[in-house]
Amino acid sequence: MFDTLSDRLSGIFTKLRGKGKLSDADIDATAREIRLALLEADVALAVVKLFINRIKERARGAEVSQALNPAQQVVKIVHEELIGILGGEARRLQFAKQPPTVIMLAGLQGSGKTTLAGKLARWLKEQGHQPLLVAADLQRPNAVNQLQVLGGRAGVEVYAPEPGNGVGDPVQVSRDAIGHAQRQMRDVVIVDTAGRLGIDTEMMQQAASIRDAVNPDEVIFVIDAMIGQDAVATAEAFRDGVGITGVVLSKLDGDARGGAALSVRAVTGQPILFASTGEKLEDFDVFHPERMASRILDMGDMLTLIEQAERAFDDDQKERMTAKLMGGESFTLEDFLEQLIAVRRMGPIANVLGMLPGMGQMKDQLAEVDDKHFDRVTAIIRSMTPAERSNAKLINGSRRVRIANGSGTTVMDVNQLLNRFADAQKMMKQMGGMMGLPGGRRKATKSPKNKRKGKGGGQRPQRPAALPQMPANFDPNALPGMAPGFTPPKLDFSQLQKRQRD
């Protein structure tokens, strides 16, 4: 969604590089270009004015004029101000001291509200809660059925005593749902209310009546991030008419300009709690202003990437792989298949790679990354026997023909996979050797100096093992499953190693 804005800001900052000192004219020109970029992204005018004034004020201060690299200081200022506009720190849901916690969802029709209810219920269940979905949208055709389907996928109970399609009293359904939740020991109640194509008196009155009936702990407004300034105006109307306590941005995976996401927090004064990025129930996460600001400025989002990896790779899987590396055991095709399946659980590969810093400059290459390539690799490995997966050297010419026929690929595809896998095996052995002894500890050596002083044992203090260096001949394309022609960016570990030594 923020691709256009990211490109514009990257171009602006590129012009600042190489300048030893920034004049007032440089600051004014930069601020003017940033202002145009934000306006083109459909950010609210009042927000743009506040943002630009803050940047100009700070850019003329001592933090830039006395900096060794003024251009980098300006980028830092823009990053911090973006975080401020987006809300500063992530705000968690407020749970009631006495269950159940009641969460009321509000928004226009088509904003993704019912889908969001299913996503939120699934997320809460993963956090250890027992949520209950309430079908209080009795106007939209099949809204009740849709919520029941989503509840089934999420493994969450749905309270739906009325069939909907214009039949039933949503206020009474919402009120009765609280008693049902208490009887069934549900600690969170999510009320899905009706939406309209536009704001009207009847809609606001119904939402206010449901609010008074259930006394919600959170009133969350679901906003379609693709509809620009209309979304901000609608959020203001709900804030004044119902009283929202938080916002959820839906459809962040769209190709709109994204101004609503940058405006809604500043205009409504209410925090953005969650972000929804797709149709699947797992396409949902807590909204982190700092991470979103980093993505906009093409600084990557490593924390989200790490969190996704932790969810995709279970603890047993990580322990087995670590034990293999530390024990010097060979990396097999069975291991690779297991890793590949876990990576695919993290989502589209292009999205995963897009969280790496600087990947905004490689959009053309990312566009060429095809998930079907990984599916073909999976099919090839699944067509092998267990013995072949454990020992790839067994795969001779006739076996390669059989594997190609069984996977619907060509012998060339099988050869390419095996060649890259052989290179990957070598790399994994080198990495295992560089990791040293189990636990990353070095053997203790006796210190002659301490021995002479009689301090007993002569053990030197243990220092943490240095981070492993990548081999000089490391080729990312040697990794099995990498799309042909795609070269991931080189990662510079020097600063991390320096910090470790310090």
Residue, then its C-alpha position, 0 to 999 in steps of 0.5 A: m500500500f505504501d509503495t508509492l510513498s516509500d519510493r517518493l521518500s527514498g528519492i527525496f533522501t537520496k538527494l540529501r546524501g553527500k551534503g556535509k551541511l544542510s542550509d535552510a534552503d535545503i531544509d525548505a526544499t526537502a520539506r516541500e517535497i515531503r509535503l507533496a509526497l504526503l498529499e499525493a498519498d492522500v494524507a489529511l491536510a491538517v496532519v501534513k501541516l503538523f508533520i512538516n512543521r515538526i520536521k522543519e523545526r527539528a531539522r533547524g535544531a542542533e541535532v542536525s546542524q551539529a551532526l556528522n551526517p545531517a542527511q541521516q539525521v533528517v531521515k531519523i527525524v522523519h522516522e520518529e515523526l512518522i511513529g508519532i503520527l501513527g500513535g507512538e507505541a502499540r496499545r494492547l486491548q483493555f480487558a475487563k477485571q471481571p469477565p467477560t470482556v466485551i468488544m464491539l465492532a463498528g464500521l461501514q458495510g464492505s470494510g471487512k468487519t465480519t472477516l475481522a471478527g473471525k480474525l480477532a477471535r482466532w487471535l484471541k484464542e491463540q492468546g489463551h482466551q475463550p472468545l464468543l462471536v455474536a452475530a448482531d448484523l441482522q441486516r446484510p444478507n447472509a452476514v450471520n452465515q458468513l460469521q458462522v463459517l468464520g467461527g468454524r474455521a477459527g474454532v470459536e463458538v458463534y452465538a446466532p439465535e436469529p437468522g438475519n436477512g432483516v429478521g431479528d432484534p440486534v440489540q436483544v441478541s447482543r444483550d442475551a449474548i452476555g448471559h450466554a457467555q457467562r453461562q458458557m465460561r467465555d471470557v471475551v465477547i465479540v459483537d459484530t454489528a451491522g454496517r451501512l453503505g454510508i453514515d445515517t441516523e438509523m445506523m448510528q442509533q442502532a450502534a449506540s443502542i447496542r453499546d448501551a445494552v452491552n456496555p463494551d470495554e472496547v468499541i473498535f472501528v474497522i476502517d477500510a484503508m483503501i478509501g482515503q479521506d472518506a475513511v477518516a470522515t467516517a471514523e470521526a462520525f463514529r467517534d462522535g456518535v458512538g464513541i470508539t476506543g480504537v481502530v483496526l485497519s483492514k485491506l492493508d495489502g491493497d494498492a491504494r495510497g495509504g493516506a487513511a492509515l497515516s491520518v486516522r490516528a492523528v484525526t480521531g485521537q484513538p490508537i490503531l490496535f490491529a492491522s488486517t492484510g488479507e482474506k485468510l484468518e491468519d492475515f492479522d496482527v497487532f499494529h506497531p507504529e514503529r514497524m510500520a514507519s520503518r516499512i514506509l522508509d524501506m528500513g525493513d521490519m525484522l521484528t515482525l519477520i522474526e515473530q512470523a518465523e517463530r510461529a512457523f517453526d516449532d520448538d522441536q523443529k528448531e532444536r532438531m536442526t540446531a542439534k544437527l548443525m552442532g553435531g556435524e550431521s548432514f543436512t538432508l532433503e527431508d530436513f529441507l522439505e520440513q524447512l520449506i513447508a515452515v517457510r511457506r506457512m509464513g506467507p507469500i515469499a515476496n512478502v517475507l523478503g519484503m520485510l528485509p531492509g532495503m528490499g524496496q529497491m528490489k521490487d522488480q526482482l521481488a515481483e519475479v519471485d513465484d511461490k509456484h517454484f517452491d511448490r514444484v520443489t516440494a513436489i519433487i522431494r515428495s516424489m522421492t523415497p525416504a532413502e533418497r531423501s536421507n541420502a541424495k547420492l542414491i539418486n542416479g539417472s533412472r531414479r531422476v526420471r522416475i522422480a520427474n515423472g512422479s512430480g510432473t516436472t522435468v529431469m532438468d528441474v530435478n538436476q537443478l534442485l540436486n545441484r543446488f542442494a549439494d551446494a547448500q549441504k556444503m554451506m550448512k557444514q561450514m556454518g556448523g563448523m563455524m558455530g564451534l562447540p555446543g552452546g557456543r562455548r570455547k574451551a577454557t585455557k589455563s592462564p600462566k599468570n593466574k597460576r603463578k599467583g595461586k588463584g586456583g584453576g587458572q580459568r580465564p573468563q568466558r567470552p561469548a563466541a563471535l558471530p559466524q562469518m559467512p564464507a567468502n564464496f557464499d552464493p545465495n542462489a545455491l540455496p534450494g528453492m530460490a527462484p532462478g535469477f533472484t539474488p537476495p541482498k547481502l547482509d552486513f553483520s559487521q555492526l552487530q559483531k562490533r556491538q557484541r565485542d563491545 
